[in-house]
Amino acid sequence: MNEVSKTSYEKLILYYQSGTGNSYRTAVWMAEAAQKAGLPVELIPIHQANPAVELTDNAKSLVGFVSPTHGFIAPWSMLKFLFRLPVRKDVHAFYLATRGRLKFGRVFVPGLAASTIWFSALILALKGYRLVGVESIDMPSNWMTLHSGQKPESIRAIIARSKPRVDRFISRLLSGGRNWFTLRNAVELLFSIVLFPVSIVYLLFGKTFMSKIYFANRNCNSCGVCAKNCPQKAIRMIGKRNPKPFWTFRCESCMRCMGFCPQKAIEVHQPYVIIYCFFILMPFLNTLNGWFAGWFPQIPVLYEIVFAALYFLIYLSAVSAAYLLYFGLSLVPLGNTFLTWTTLTHIYSRYREPETTLHDLQKSSTPFHRSEGS
């Protein structure tokens, strides 16, 4: 680790969003480095933050924002948080994003943050913050809808490679340096431009569809851990005797519920995703597009506005209706058994950052103190 013998700041504030602990862990590493430099640190989850009070307009304050990457952009909740930040003219700021890395044998496959760091940095700049750098950090991929959690030795190897990079990054900033002109940042900038349309489509369509693909298998004992610990309050427990989790559109697929469920009860049914999305929903929307095109042929601008609004509302209605059937099927024992034994997530191992607990992720926004659990 790069030790910081001298710091240009009087205080470090770290706002973070984390599902399974990757972003939280990188924030903790930076907090520990700052404390070793004698700097007071506040480590604050965004769902407990009050930046209007916490961020004073002081050039001696350094504020960092840490989030995962969803669809090559920051999660919607983090974007909303950034948009709602108070305007500040003197506060120095940086953005760090975690991105999912995989390891196959000796081969490390890096993730891609793209617009996560650059679009977020643009928002901060427009808010008046003095940007001192951006960085993307590879952490073990937690996308359990697609693949199983990786082997413990692979997880340890990925994390071991990432920590020194985080230490170098925060040490450079605390010493008054900047972190812009790196090969990794240049690659991220290129892909942020190329993939930005994909990110917008993800925020509008991908996020909403993926919020409706989860179900609880028969291992679910109605403990409610998933609902109580969801950072977006996106899960409702439905039912009187044995309530089951019901996912709302607020879900951001952060994987906390899957990663921390004590019963390994939360699953995704991949055949449902493929069949409904590609063979029912998309053909339906394409047909709707052709049918609707004849309504406003002479008024292109009006057509585009009206069509976009109605198209999205119909899309949400179609996803909601399908999910009600999907959720209802999961409540029927025979249907639940069918869903459970026809999805790969039933045999997947779960992932959460090895040293992170649910208690860590739900800490109040108090000054950071290093502990055994961090």
C-alpha positions in Angstrom: 0.0 0.0 0.0 1.1 3.6 -0.7 1.3 5.4 2.6 0.1 9.0 2.7 2.5 11.0 4.8 0.9 14.4 4.0 -2.7 15.2 2.9 -4.1 18.3 1.3 -7.5 17.9 2.9 -9.0 18.2 6.3 -11.9 15.7 5.8 -13.0 12.8 3.6 -16.7 12.1 2.9 -17.5 8.9 1.1 -21.0 8.2 -0.3 -21.5 4.7 -1.5 -24.1 2.4 -2.9 -23.6 -1.3 -2.7 -25.6 -4.5 -3.3 -23.4 -7.4 -2.3 -20.6 -5.5 -0.7 -18.1 -4.8 -3.6 -18.5 -1.0 -3.6 -18.8 -0.9 0.2 -15.4 -2.7 0.5 -13.6 -0.4 -1.9 -15.0 2.6 0.1 -13.7 1.0 3.3 -10.3 0.6 1.8 -10.2 4.3 1.0 -11.5 5.2 4.4 -8.8 3.1 6.1 -6.1 4.8 3.9 -7.4 8.2 4.9 -7.4 7.4 8.6 -3.8 6.2 8.4 -3.1 9.7 7.0 -4.8 11.2 10.0 -7.8 12.3 8.1 -11.3 12.1 9.7 -13.7 10.1 7.5 -17.4 9.8 7.1 -18.6 6.7 5.3 -22.3 7.1 4.3 -24.7 4.9 2.4 -26.7 7.0 0.0 -30.0 5.8 1.3 -29.1 7.4 4.7 -27.4 10.5 3.4 -28.3 14.1 3.8 -25.7 15.9 1.6 -27.3 19.3 2.1 -26.1 19.2 5.7 -23.0 17.0 5.2 -21.4 18.9 2.3 -20.2 22.3 3.3 -18.6 24.5 0.6 -15.0 24.0 1.7 -12.0 23.5 -0.5 -10.4 21.4 2.3 -13.1 18.8 2.0 -12.7 15.8 -0.4 -15.9 13.9 -1.3 -16.0 10.6 -3.0 -18.8 8.7 -4.7 -18.7 4.9 -5.0 -21.1 2.7 -6.9 -21.3 -0.5 -8.9 -21.9 -0.6 -12.7 -25.3 -1.5 -14.0 -25.7 -1.6 -17.8 -22.5 0.4 -18.3 -23.8 3.3 -16.2 -24.4 4.1 -12.5 -27.5 2.6 -10.9 -30.6 4.8 -11.2 -30.6 5.4 -7.4 -27.1 6.8 -7.6 -27.9 9.0 -10.6 -30.9 10.4 -8.7 -28.7 11.0 -5.7 -26.2 12.9 -7.9 -28.9 15.0 -9.6 -30.2 16.0 -6.2 -26.9 17.0 -4.7 -26.6 20.6 -3.6 -24.6 22.9 -5.8 -21.0 23.4 -4.4 -18.2 25.5 -5.9 -15.2 24.6 -3.8 -15.6 21.0 -2.8 -13.2 18.6 -4.5 -14.8 15.3 -5.6 -14.1 12.0 -7.3 -16.0 9.1 -8.6 -15.0 5.4 -8.3 -17.0 2.6 -9.9 -16.7 -1.1 -9.3 -17.1 -3.4 -12.3 -17.6 -7.2 -12.5 -14.5 -9.3 -13.1 -14.4 -13.0 -13.8 -11.5 -15.5 -13.5 -11.2 -18.6 -15.6 -8.2 -20.7 -14.6 -5.3 -18.2 -14.8 -7.1 -15.8 -17.0 -8.7 -12.7 -15.5 -11.5 -11.1 -17.6 -11.9 -7.4 -16.7 -15.2 -5.6 -16.4 -16.3 -2.4 -18.0 -17.6 0.7 -16.2 -17.9 3.1 -19.3 -20.5 5.8 -18.5 -20.6 4.9 -14.8 -17.6 7.1 -14.1 -17.7 9.6 -16.9 -21.4 10.5 -17.0 -21.4 10.6 -13.2 -18.4 12.9 -13.3 -20.2 15.2 -15.8 -23.1 15.5 -13.4 -20.8 16.5 -10.6 -19.0 19.0 -12.8 -22.3 20.6 -13.7 -23.2 20.8 -10.0 -20.0 22.9 -9.5 -17.8 20.3 -7.8 -14.1 20.4 -8.6 -13.4 17.0 -10.1 -10.0 15.6 -9.1 -10.3 12.1 -10.7 -12.2 9.0 -11.7 -11.4 5.4 -11.4 -12.9 2.0 -12.2 -12.0 -1.1 -10.0 -12.5 -4.7 -10.9 -14.3 -6.7 -8.2 -15.8 -10.2 -8.4 -18.8 -10.2 -10.6 -22.0 -10.7 -8.7 -24.4 -11.1 -11.6 -26.0 -14.2 -10.4 -28.9 -14.0 -12.9 -26.4 -15.0 -15.5 -23.7 -17.0 -13.8 -22.8 -18.8 -10.6 -20.8 -17.1 -7.9 -17.1 -17.8 -8.5 -14.9 -20.1 -6.5 -13.5 -18.7 -3.3 -9.9 -18.8 -4.6 -11.0 -16.8 -7.7 -12.8 -14.3 -5.5 -9.7 -13.9 -3.3 -7.4 -13.5 -6.3 -9.6 -10.8 -7.9 -9.9 -8.8 -4.6 -6.1 -9.2 -3.9 -5.4 -7.5 -7.3 -7.9 -4.7 -6.7 -6.9 -3.4 -3.2 -3.5 -2.1 -4.2 -5.1 -0.2 -7.1 -7.6 1.4 -4.8 -4.8 2.3 -2.3 -2.7 4.0 -5.0 -5.7 5.9 -6.3 -6.8 7.4 -3.0 -3.2 8.0 -1.9 -2.7 10.1 -5.0 -5.8 12.2 -4.4 -5.2 12.7 -0.7 -1.7 14.0 -1.5 -3.2 16.6 -3.8 -2.8 14.8 -7.1 -5.2 14.0 -9.9 -6.3 10.8 -11.6 -7.4 11.4 -15.2 -4.9 10.4 -17.8 -4.6 6.7 -17.5 -5.1 4.0 -20.2 -8.0 2.5 -18.3 -9.8 5.9 -18.1 -9.2 6.4 -21.8 -10.8 3.0 -22.6 -13.7 3.7 -20.3 -14.2 7.1 -22.0 -14.3 5.5 -25.4 -16.8 2.9 -24.4 -18.9 5.5 -22.5 -19.5 7.3 -25.8 -20.1 4.1 -27.8 -22.3 2.4 -25.2 -24.2 5.4 -23.9 -27.4 4.6 -26.0 -27.2 1.1 -24.6 -27.1 2.5 -21.1 -30.2 4.7 -21.7 -32.1 1.7 -23.0 -31.1 -0.3 -20.0 -32.3 2.4 -17.6 -35.7 2.6 -19.4 -36.3 -1.0 -20.3 -33.6 -3.3 -19.0 -33.9 -2.2 -15.4 -37.6 -2.4 -15.3 -37.8 -5.8 -16.9 -35.0 -7.2 -14.7 -36.9 -6.0 -11.6 -39.6 -8.6 -12.5 -37.7 -11.8 -12.9 -37.2 -12.9 -9.3 -39.1 -15.5 -7.4 -38.7 -17.3 -4.0 -38.4 -21.1 -4.1 -39.9 -23.5 -1.5 -36.9 -22.9 0.8 -38.4 -19.5 1.6 -39.5 -19.4 5.3 -41.0 -15.9 5.0 -38.2 -14.4 7.3 -38.3 -11.1 5.4 -34.5 -10.6 5.4 -34.7 -9.6 1.7 -37.3 -7.0 2.2 -35.8 -5.5 5.4 -32.4 -5.1 3.8 -33.2 -4.0 0.3 -31.5 -0.6 -0.2 -34.3 0.5 -2.5 -37.2 -0.8 -0.4 -38.2 -2.6 -3.6 -39.4 -5.8 -2.0 -42.8 -6.3 -0.4 -43.9 -9.3 1.6 -47.2 -10.4 0.1 -49.6 -12.7 2.1 -50.9 -13.1 5.6 -49.9 -16.6 6.8 -46.6 -17.2 4.8 -45.8 -13.9 3.1 -43.5 -14.2 0.1 -41.3 -11.5 -1.5 -42.8 -9.5 -4.3 -40.4 -7.3 -6.4 -41.5 -3.9 -7.5 -40.2 -1.6 -10.2 -37.9 0.1 -7.7 -35.7 -3.0 -7.8 -32.2 -2.4 -9.4 -31.0 -6.0 -9.5 -28.2 -5.2 -7.0 -28.2 -8.9 -6.0 -28.3 -8.2 -2.3 -31.4 -10.3 -1.8 -29.9 -13.3 -3.7 -26.5 -12.9 -2.1 -27.6 -12.7 1.5 -30.8 -14.8 1.7 -30.1 -17.3 4.5 -32.2 -20.0 2.8 -30.8 -19.6 -0.8 -34.4 -19.1 -1.6 -34.3 -16.3 -4.2 -33.9 -17.3 -7.8 -34.3 -16.1 -11.3 -36.0 -18.2 -14.0 -33.9 -17.9 -17.1 -36.3 -19.7 -19.4 -39.0 -17.2 -18.4 -36.7 -14.3 -19.2 -35.8 -15.7 -22.6 -39.2 -16.9 -23.7 -41.2 -13.9 -22.5 -38.7 -11.2 -23.5 -37.6 -12.5 -27.0 -40.6 -14.4 -28.1 -43.6 -12.6 -26.6 -42.8 -9.1 -25.4 -40.5 -7.9 -28.2 -42.7 -9.2 -31.1 -45.7 -7.6 -29.3 -43.9 -4.2 -29.1 -42.7 -4.4 -32.7 -46.3 -5.1 -33.8 -47.5 -2.2 -31.7 -44.9 0.1 -33.3 -46.2 -0.8 -36.8 -49.8 -0.4 -35.8 -49.3 2.9 -34.0 -47.2 4.4 -36.9 -50.4 5.0 -38.9 -52.0 7.3 -36.4 -49.8 10.4 -36.7 -48.1 10.2 -40.1 -48.3 13.9 -40.9 -47.0 15.2 -37.5 -43.6 13.5 -36.9 -42.7 15.4 -33.7 -46.1 14.8 -32.1 -46.0 11.2 -33.2 -42.6 10.6 -31.6 -43.7 12.2 -28.2 -47.1 10.5 -28.0 -45.7 7.1 -29.2 -42.8 7.1 -26.8 -45.1 7.8 -23.8 -47.7 5.3 -24.8 -45.1 2.7 -25.9 -43.4 2.9 -22.5 -46.7 2.7 -20.6 -47.9 -0.3 -22.5 -44.4 -1.9 -22.0 -44.7 -1.5 -18.3 -48.2 -2.8 -18.2 -47.2 -5.9 -20.2 -44.2 -6.6 -17.9 -46.4 -6.1 -14.8 -49.1 -8.4 -16.1 -46.6 -11.1 -17.0 -45.0 -10.8 -13.5 -48.3 -11.2 -11.8 -48.8 -14.6 -13.5 -45.2 -15.5 -12.8 -45.5 -14.6 -9.2 -48.8 -16.4 -8.9 -47.3 -19.6 -10.4 -44.5 -19.4 -7.8 -47.1 -19.5 -5.0 -48.5 -22.8 -6.2 -46.5 -25.8 -4.9 -46.4 -27.6 -8.3 -45.6 -24.4 -10.1 -42.9 -23.4 -7.7 -41.3 -26.9 -8.1 -41.4 -26.5 -11.9 -39.7 -23.0 -11.7 -37.1 -24.2 -9.2 -36.0 -27.2 -11.2 -35.9 -25.5 -14.5 -33.6 -22.7 -13.6 -29.8 -22.7 -13.3 -29.8 -20.4 -10.3 -31.0 -23.4 -8.2 -27.5 -24.9 -8.6 -25.6 -21.6 -8.6 -23.4 -20.6 -5.7 -24.3 -17.2 -4.2 -21.8 -14.3 -4.1 -21.3 -11.6 -1.5 -18.1 -9.8 -0.7 -16.4 -12.2 1.8 -15.8 -9.7 4.6 -19.1 -7.8 4.3 -22.2 -8.4 6.4 -25.7 -7.1 6.2 -25.0 -5.0 9.3 -22.1 -3.3 7.5 -24.3 -2.4 4.6 -27.0 -0.9 6.9 -24.7 1.2 9.1 -25.9 4.6 10.0 -24.1 7.6 8.5 -21.7 8.1 11.4 -17.9 8.8 11.3 -16.0 5.8 10.1 -14.1 3.7 12.6 -12.1 0.7 11.6 -13.3 -2.5 13.1 -12.9 -6.2 12.8 -15.9 -6.5 10.6 -14.6 -3.9 8.1 
